[in-house]
Amino acid sequence: MQTDHKSVYIITEHTKAILASRSAYYRATVLEGKHEIHSIYTPEMILDHSCILYGSTLSGRRKAIREYYGITSKIPFMIDAKKAIYMLPTSSTRRKDCAWLSFYQIDFYEQRDNRCYVQFLDGTGIYIPSSANTVDMQHKRTSQIIARLNRPSMYNTYYAAQSAKSGGSIM
């Protein structure tokens, strides 16, 4: 498969993960289907570009999650709700080994020695330098966000009012 190094990768429903690259030239490796796509753009640049194409920005998505749900670190967020694309970080986004996983591509994850093995729906898998507990917490956070974003609007209005009254987060 040829890679177009001039254009920024666009996250789709087939994207499984975005990993920081250890290469001197490439800055990210994208796992899509059975392919690895190497990019000269950082994972955050890829995420931001995809958010923009789907109608927002990375900082806008983060701000919405931070303000509405009270999550301040390792913020999972939506890329595109219509295509059900949600990405979750496996560690602080400031760390070079942070992997971004696509929520609906994950089949299971488990601790293996000092790393977490993540298997995707197509049977492929990767090892990431995070614990299974951390991935589990991120997976649960993302599922809570998805459930709340997909609530009928009457429940969202009620929840927003309750959150404003309490002055706290709802997670």
C-alpha positions in Angstrom: 0.0 0.0 0.0 1.3 3.4 -0.9 1.3 6.2 1.6 0.6 9.8 0.6 3.0 11.7 2.9 1.7 15.1 2.0 -1.9 14.7 3.2 -2.9 14.2 6.8 -4.5 10.8 7.6 -8.3 11.0 8.2 -9.6 8.9 11.0 -12.5 6.6 9.8 -14.5 3.8 11.3 -11.8 1.4 10.1 -9.1 3.1 12.2 -8.0 0.9 15.1 -5.2 2.9 16.7 -2.8 5.8 16.3 0.6 5.3 17.8 3.5 7.6 18.2 6.3 6.5 15.9 9.9 5.9 17.0 11.2 6.7 13.6 13.4 9.7 12.9 11.2 10.6 10.0 7.7 9.4 10.7 5.8 10.7 13.7 2.8 8.4 13.8 1.8 4.9 12.8 -1.9 4.4 12.1 -3.4 0.9 12.3 -6.2 0.5 9.8 -7.5 -2.9 8.9 -4.5 -5.2 8.3 -2.4 -2.2 7.3 0.1 0.1 9.0 0.1 3.6 7.7 3.1 5.8 8.5 2.6 9.5 8.8 4.9 12.5 9.1 2.2 14.1 11.3 1.9 13.6 15.1 -1.0 11.7 16.5 -2.5 14.9 17.9 -2.2 16.6 14.4 -4.1 13.6 12.9 -6.7 13.8 15.6 -7.1 17.6 15.2 -7.4 17.4 11.4 -10.0 14.6 11.6 -12.0 16.6 14.2 -12.0 19.6 11.9 -13.2 17.6 9.0 -16.1 16.3 11.1 -17.0 19.7 12.3 -15.0 20.7 15.4 -11.4 20.9 16.7 -9.5 18.7 19.0 -9.4 21.5 21.6 -13.1 22.0 21.2 -13.9 18.3 21.7 -11.6 18.2 24.8 -13.1 21.4 26.2 -16.7 20.1 25.8 -15.8 16.8 27.6 -13.8 18.7 30.3 -16.7 21.1 31.0 -19.7 18.8 30.6 -18.3 15.7 32.3 -15.6 17.1 34.5 -12.8 14.9 33.1 -9.5 16.8 33.2 -6.9 14.3 32.1 -6.6 11.5 29.6 -9.7 12.8 27.9 -11.5 10.4 25.5 -13.6 12.2 22.9 -15.8 11.8 19.8 -14.3 12.3 16.4 -17.7 11.7 14.6 -20.9 10.6 16.3 -22.7 9.6 13.1 -19.9 7.2 12.2 -19.5 6.2 15.9 -15.8 7.1 16.0 -14.6 7.7 19.5 -10.9 7.7 20.5 -9.4 7.1 23.9 -5.8 7.8 25.0 -4.0 5.1 27.0 -1.9 7.5 29.0 -1.3 11.2 29.4 -1.2 12.8 26.0 2.0 14.5 27.0 3.8 11.1 27.0 5.4 9.9 23.9 4.1 6.4 24.3 0.5 7.4 24.4 -1.6 5.3 22.1 -5.0 6.4 20.8 -7.4 3.5 20.5 -10.7 3.5 18.6 -13.4 2.5 21.1 -15.5 0.3 18.8 -12.5 -1.5 17.3 -11.5 -3.0 20.7 -12.4 -6.6 21.2 -10.7 -7.2 24.5 -7.6 -6.2 26.5 -5.6 -7.9 29.2 -2.5 -7.5 31.3 0.5 -9.5 30.0 3.7 -9.0 32.1 4.2 -5.2 32.4 2.2 -4.3 29.3 -1.4 -4.4 28.2 -2.4 -6.5 25.1 -5.2 -5.0 23.1 -7.0 -7.2 20.6 -9.1 -5.7 17.9 -12.2 -7.1 16.3 -10.3 -8.3 13.2 -8.1 -10.5 15.4 -5.0 -8.3 15.2 -3.5 -6.9 18.4 -0.9 -4.6 19.9 1.0 -4.3 23.1 0.9 -0.9 24.8 3.0 0.3 27.7 -0.1 0.8 30.0 -1.8 -1.3 32.5 -5.0 -3.2 31.7 -6.6 -1.2 34.6 -5.8 2.1 32.9 -7.2 0.9 29.6 -10.2 -0.5 31.4 -10.8 2.9 33.1 -10.4 4.7 29.8 -12.8 2.2 28.1 -15.4 2.7 30.8 -15.0 6.5 30.6 -15.6 6.5 26.9 -18.6 4.2 27.2 -20.1 6.6 29.8 -19.5 9.5 27.4 -21.1 7.6 24.5 -24.2 6.7 26.6 -24.6 10.3 27.8 -24.1 11.8 24.3 -26.7 9.4 22.9 -29.4 10.0 25.5 -32.7 11.4 24.4 -32.5 15.2 24.7 -35.0 15.4 27.6 -32.5 13.5 29.8 -29.5 15.6 28.7 -31.4 18.8 29.7 -32.1 17.2 33.1 -28.5 16.1 33.6 -27.1 19.4 32.7 -29.4 21.2 35.2 -28.4 18.7 37.9 -24.7 19.2 37.2 -25.1 23.0 37.3 -26.9 22.8 40.6 -24.3 20.6 42.2 -21.4 22.6 40.7 -19.5 19.3 40.1 -18.8 16.8 37.5 -21.3 14.1 36.6 -18.7 11.3 36.3 
